[in-house]
C-alpha cells in the first residue's frame, strides 16, 4: 500500500495492466469531484503496476490482490460456454477485497473502470446507512423498462424474482461482508449453479445475495446513456456507466454524448498518447436524423411509466432503500 492518506473508507478500482489507464482516468475524476475527500483511492491488481509521476498529487494507493483460490479457478474453467466470462479473473477481485482490506477499511466503494463521473459526494455515499446488508448497489437497468423483471440468473437457478443489482458500483460494509461470508457464498455459485452464471462476478454476487442488498439511487450507476439518452435531462446523474460494447474509448453510438469521447481523448492525449489512436475520432456534429429522433422518442414513451415509478422510490440520492 502506498500514497494514500489512510482513511477508514476507500474508493477502489480492480484492473489488470490493460485497464490501468482507465482506472487512472476514473481515479482522476473521483479526485476532481471530491477535492476535500475523506477517503482513500485504491487501484487493486495482480499485475505489477507503477503510478506515473503526474498521478502523485492524487495520492492513489496500490493494492496487490491475492490469486483466486484453486477451486475457483477450476470452477471457472468448467463454466458453460454461455457464460460471458471475459477471459480474466480480474472481475472476481472485488469479491476478495473486503476480506483482504477489512482490517484497514470499514467501507469500500468498488467501481468499474468504464464509467464517467459528473458529480456526487462520494464521502456521503460511503457513509450511507445500508442497514444489516453487506452491500449497497443500484438495480440493473432492465428494472427501468420492466416493472416485474425476473433476472435470468434467478430463473436458471430456480429462484423467484427479487431485486438484482448491477455490480459496476458496490458500496461494501467490509465487516458485514466478511461476517456473512459473501465472498465464499458467491464463489460457491460457480459450482452449485454453473448454468446460471452469465456475467461472472455480477451473477455470482446476485445469486449469493438473492436480493439481499440495500438499493442505492440510480444516479450512482446510470446505465441508460444509449437507450434512454434524454432521461438524464430531468434526472440528475452522478456516475454514468457505459454498459455493453459501446464505450467512448471503443465505439460511439449516435446517442452517446460527444463530451464523453472528448474527455477520453483529452485524458489519453495528455497522459497516454500511445493509446490515443485506439480512441474513436470525434463524430460529425451532424444533427440526429428524424428516424433516430423517432426511435429515441418511442423508447422514452415505452419506458416512461415504469421509469418514473422506479425513480420516485429514491427522492434523496443519499438515502438507500433497506
C-alpha positions as CSV (number, residue, x, y, z in Angstrom):
1,X,0.0,0.0,0.0
2,X,1.3,3.4,-0.9
3,X,0.4,7.1,-1.3
4,X,-2.9,7.1,0.5
5,X,-4.0,9.3,3.4
6,X,-5.1,6.2,5.4
7,X,-8.7,7.0,6.0
8,X,-11.1,4.2,7.1
9,X,-13.0,4.1,3.8
10,X,-11.9,3.9,0.2
11,X,-12.9,4.0,-3.4
12,X,-11.3,1.1,-5.2
13,X,-10.8,0.0,-8.8
14,X,-9.9,-3.5,-9.8
15,X,-7.9,-3.8,-13.0
16,X,-5.2,-5.5,-14.9
17,X,-2.4,-3.8,-16.8
18,X,-4.6,-3.2,-19.8
19,X,-7.3,-1.4,-17.8
20,X,-4.8,0.6,-15.7
21,X,-5.1,3.8,-17.8
22,X,-8.9,3.6,-17.5
23,X,-8.6,3.1,-13.7
24,X,-6.4,6.2,-13.5
25,X,-8.9,8.2,-15.5
26,X,-11.6,7.2,-13.0
27,X,-9.3,8.0,-10.1
28,X,-8.6,11.4,-11.5
29,X,-12.3,12.1,-12.0
30,X,-13.2,11.0,-8.4
31,X,-10.5,13.2,-7.0
32,X,-11.6,16.1,-9.2
33,X,-15.2,15.9,-7.9
34,X,-14.2,15.3,-4.3
35,X,-11.5,17.8,-3.6
36,X,-11.9,17.6,0.2
37,X,-12.3,13.9,0.3
38,X,-12.1,11.9,3.5
39,X,-11.5,8.6,1.8
40,X,-8.6,6.9,0.1
41,X,-8.4,5.9,-3.6
42,X,-7.0,2.5,-4.3
43,X,-6.2,0.6,-7.5
44,X,-6.2,-3.2,-6.9
45,X,-4.4,-5.6,-9.2
46,X,-2.4,-8.8,-9.5
47,X,-0.2,-7.1,-12.1
48,X,2.9,-5.1,-11.1
49,X,1.7,-1.6,-11.6
50,X,3.6,1.7,-11.2
51,X,1.9,5.0,-10.8
52,X,3.1,7.7,-13.3
53,X,4.6,10.8,-11.9
54,X,1.7,13.0,-12.9
55,X,-0.6,10.9,-10.6
56,X,1.4,11.6,-7.4
57,X,-0.9,14.5,-6.3
58,X,-3.9,12.2,-6.4
59,X,-2.4,10.1,-3.6
60,X,-3.5,6.8,-5.1
61,X,-2.7,3.6,-3.2
62,X,-1.8,0.4,-5.0
63,X,-3.0,-2.9,-3.5
64,X,-1.8,-6.3,-4.6
65,X,-4.7,-8.7,-4.8
66,X,-4.3,-12.4,-3.9
67,X,-4.8,-15.0,-6.5
68,X,-8.2,-16.6,-6.5
69,X,-8.4,-20.0,-4.7
70,X,-7.6,-23.0,-6.9
71,X,-11.2,-24.3,-6.5
72,X,-12.5,-21.0,-8.0
73,X,-10.0,-21.2,-11.0
74,X,-11.1,-24.8,-11.6
75,X,-14.8,-23.9,-11.5
76,X,-14.3,-21.0,-13.9
77,X,-12.8,-23.4,-16.5
78,X,-15.9,-25.6,-16.2
79,X,-18.4,-22.9,-16.8
80,X,-20.7,-23.5,-19.7
81,X,-19.9,-21.6,-22.9
82,X,-22.9,-19.4,-22.5
83,X,-21.3,-17.7,-19.5
84,X,-19.9,-14.4,-20.5
85,X,-16.5,-14.9,-18.9
86,X,-14.2,-12.1,-20.1
87,X,-11.1,-14.3,-20.1
88,X,-9.6,-12.7,-17.0
89,X,-10.3,-13.2,-13.3
90,X,-10.0,-9.5,-12.5
91,X,-13.8,-9.0,-12.1
92,X,-13.6,-11.5,-9.2
93,X,-11.1,-9.4,-7.3
94,X,-13.8,-7.2,-5.8
95,X,-15.3,-10.4,-4.2
96,X,-12.0,-10.9,-2.4
97,X,-11.2,-7.3,-1.5
98,X,-13.5,-6.9,1.6
99,X,-11.8,-9.8,3.4
100,X,-8.3,-8.6,2.4
101,X,-9.0,-5.0,3.5
102,X,-11.3,-5.5,6.4
103,X,-8.7,-4.5,9.0
104,X,-7.9,-1.3,7.1
105,X,-11.3,-0.1,5.8
106,X,-14.8,-0.2,7.2
107,X,-16.3,0.8,3.9
108,X,-15.3,0.3,0.3
109,X,-16.8,1.7,-2.9
110,X,-15.9,-0.6,-5.7
111,X,-16.3,0.9,-9.1
112,X,-15.9,-0.4,-12.7
113,X,-13.4,1.4,-14.9
114,X,-15.8,2.1,-17.8
115,X,-17.6,4.9,-16.1
116,X,-17.8,8.7,-16.2
117,X,-18.1,10.8,-13.1
118,X,-20.2,14.0,-13.3
119,X,-20.6,14.8,-9.6
120,X,-22.0,13.5,-6.3
121,X,-20.4,13.5,-2.9
122,X,-18.6,10.1,-2.5
123,X,-17.8,10.8,1.1
124,X,-21.6,10.9,1.9
125,X,-22.2,7.9,-0.3
126,X,-19.6,5.9,1.6
127,X,-21.4,6.7,4.8
128,X,-25.0,5.9,3.7
129,X,-26.9,3.7,6.0
130,X,-27.4,0.3,4.4
131,X,-28.8,-1.4,7.4
132,X,-27.7,-5.0,8.0
133,X,-26.9,-5.5,4.4
134,X,-23.3,-6.3,3.4
135,X,-23.7,-4.4,0.1
136,X,-25.4,-1.3,-1.3
137,X,-26.0,-1.2,-5.1
138,X,-28.1,0.1,-7.9
139,X,-30.8,-2.1,-9.6
140,X,-29.8,-3.4,-13.0
141,X,-31.0,-1.4,-16.0
142,X,-34.0,-3.7,-17.0
143,X,-35.9,-2.6,-13.9
144,X,-36.4,0.8,-15.7
145,X,-38.2,-0.9,-18.5
146,X,-39.9,-3.9,-16.9
147,X,-41.8,-3.5,-13.6
148,X,-41.8,-7.2,-12.9
149,X,-38.3,-8.0,-14.2
150,X,-37.1,-11.5,-13.2
151,X,-33.3,-11.8,-13.7
152,X,-32.3,-14.6,-16.0
153,X,-29.8,-15.9,-13.4
154,X,-32.6,-16.3,-10.8
155,X,-34.7,-18.1,-13.4
156,X,-31.9,-20.5,-14.3
157,X,-31.2,-21.2,-10.6
158,X,-34.8,-21.9,-9.9
159,X,-35.1,-18.8,-7.7
160,X,-38.1,-16.4,-7.6
161,X,-38.0,-12.8,-8.8
162,X,-36.1,-10.5,-6.5
163,X,-34.0,-7.3,-6.7
164,X,-31.0,-7.8,-9.0
165,X,-28.1,-5.3,-9.0
166,X,-25.5,-4.1,-11.5
167,X,-22.2,-4.8,-9.9
168,X,-20.4,-1.9,-11.6
169,X,-20.8,0.0,-8.3
170,X,-20.8,-1.8,-5.0
171,X,-20.9,0.0,-1.6
172,X,-19.4,-2.6,0.7
173,X,-19.6,-2.8,4.5
174,X,-16.4,-4.9,5.0
175,X,-17.3,-6.2,8.4
176,X,-20.8,-7.3,7.3
177,X,-19.5,-8.7,4.1
178,X,-16.9,-10.9,5.8
179,X,-19.3,-11.9,8.7
180,X,-21.9,-13.1,6.2
181,X,-19.3,-14.9,4.0
182,X,-20.5,-13.2,0.9
183,X,-17.2,-13.9,-0.9
184,X,-17.3,-17.7,-0.2
185,X,-21.1,-17.9,-0.9
186,X,-20.5,-16.1,-4.2
187,X,-17.7,-18.4,-5.3
188,X,-19.9,-21.4,-4.3
189,X,-22.3,-20.4,-7.0
190,X,-19.7,-21.3,-9.6
191,X,-20.2,-24.9,-8.7
192,X,-23.7,-25.1,-7.4
193,X,-25.3,-23.1,-10.2
194,X,-22.9,-23.0,-13.2
195,X,-25.6,-22.8,-15.8
196,X,-26.9,-19.6,-14.2
197,X,-23.6,-17.7,-14.5
198,X,-24.0,-15.1,-17.2
199,X,-21.8,-12.2,-16.1
200,X,-19.2,-13.8,-13.8
201,X,-18.9,-11.5,-10.7
202,X,-22.3,-9.9,-11.2
203,X,-24.0,-13.2,-11.5
204,X,-22.4,-14.9,-8.5
205,X,-22.8,-11.9,-6.3
206,X,-26.5,-11.6,-7.1
207,X,-27.1,-15.3,-6.7
208,X,-25.4,-15.3,-3.3
209,X,-27.4,-12.2,-2.1
210,X,-30.7,-13.0,-3.9
211,X,-32.0,-9.5,-3.4
212,X,-30.4,-9.0,0.0
213,X,-28.7,-5.7,-0.7
214,X,-29.5,-2.1,0.0
215,X,-30.8,-0.3,-3.0
216,X,-29.0,2.9,-4.0
217,X,-30.4,5.6,-6.2
218,X,-29.8,5.0,-9.9
219,X,-28.0,8.3,-10.0
220,X,-24.9,6.5,-8.7
221,X,-24.8,3.9,-11.5
222,X,-26.6,5.3,-14.5
223,X,-26.8,2.6,-17.3
224,X,-29.1,4.4,-19.7
225,X,-27.0,6.6,-21.9
226,X,-27.7,4.6,-25.0
227,X,-31.4,3.5,-24.7
228,X,-32.8,6.5,-22.8
229,X,-30.4,9.3,-23.5
230,X,-32.9,12.1,-22.7
231,X,-33.9,10.8,-19.2
232,X,-30.8,12.5,-17.6
233,X,-32.1,15.9,-18.7
234,X,-34.6,15.7,-15.9
235,X,-33.0,13.2,-13.6
236,X,-29.6,14.1,-12.1
237,X,-26.9,11.6,-12.8
238,X,-23.6,11.4,-10.8
239,X,-21.9,8.4,-12.4
240,X,-22.6,7.2,-15.9
241,X,-21.8,3.5,-16.6
242,X,-21.1,2.6,-20.2
243,X,-22.6,-0.9,-20.2
244,X,-22.3,-3.2,-23.2
245,X,-19.8,-2.8,-26.0
246,X,-20.5,0.9,-26.9
247,X,-18.0,2.9,-24.8
248,X,-16.3,6.3,-25.5
249,X,-12.9,4.7,-25.8
250,X,-14.1,2.0,-28.3
251,X,-17.3,2.7,-30.2
252,X,-19.6,5.7,-30.4
253,X,-23.3,5.2,-30.9
254,X,-25.0,8.4,-32.1
255,X,-26.9,8.7,-28.8
256,X,-23.8,8.8,-26.6
257,X,-22.9,12.4,-25.7
258,X,-19.9,13.7,-27.6
259,X,-18.5,15.1,-24.3
260,X,-17.6,11.6,-23.1
261,X,-15.5,10.9,-26.2
262,X,-13.8,14.3,-25.9
263,X,-12.9,13.7,-22.2
264,X,-11.3,10.4,-23.1
265,X,-9.4,11.9,-26.0
266,X,-8.1,14.8,-23.8
267,X,-7.0,12.4,-21.0
268,X,-5.3,9.9,-23.2
269,X,-3.8,12.6,-25.4
270,X,-2.1,14.2,-22.3
271,X,-1.2,11.1,-20.3
272,X,-1.2,8.1,-22.6
273,X,-0.6,9.4,-26.1
274,X,0.4,6.0,-27.4
275,X,-3.2,4.8,-26.7
276,X,-4.9,7.8,-28.3
277,X,-5.1,6.2,-31.8
278,X,-7.4,3.5,-30.3
279,X,-9.9,6.0,-29.1
280,X,-12.6,6.8,-31.8
281,X,-12.2,10.1,-33.6
282,X,-14.9,12.7,-32.8
283,X,-18.2,12.2,-34.6
284,X,-19.5,14.6,-37.1
285,X,-21.8,17.2,-35.5
286,X,-24.5,16.3,-38.0
287,X,-27.8,16.5,-36.1
288,X,-29.8,13.3,-35.4
289,X,-32.0,12.2,-38.3
290,X,-35.7,12.1,-38.0
291,X,-35.7,8.3,-37.8
292,X,-33.2,8.4,-34.9
293,X,-35.2,11.0,-33.1
294,X,-38.4,9.0,-33.6
295,X,-36.6,5.9,-32.2
296,X,-35.5,7.7,-29.1
297,X,-38.9,9.2,-28.5
298,X,-40.6,5.7,-28.8
299,X,-38.1,4.2,-26.3
300,X,-38.8,7.0,-23.8
301,X,-42.6,6.8,-24.2
302,X,-42.5,3.0,-23.8
303,X,-40.4,3.2,-20.6
304,X,-42.0,6.4,-19.1
305,X,-44.4,4.9,-16.6
306,X,-42.0,2.2,-15.3
307,X,-39.0,4.5,-15.2
308,X,-40.9,7.3,-13.4
309,X,-42.2,4.8,-10.8
310,X,-38.8,3.4,-10.2
311,X,-37.0,6.8,-9.9
312,X,-39.7,8.0,-7.5
313,X,-38.5,5.5,-4.9
314,X,-35.3,7.4,-4.5
315,X,-36.1,11.0,-3.7
316,X,-32.8,11.5,-1.9
317,X,-29.7,10.0,-3.5
318,X,-28.0,9.8,-0.1
319,X,-30.7,7.6,1.4
320,X,-30.7,3.8,0.5
321,X,-33.8,1.6,0.5
322,X,-33.0,-1.0,3.2
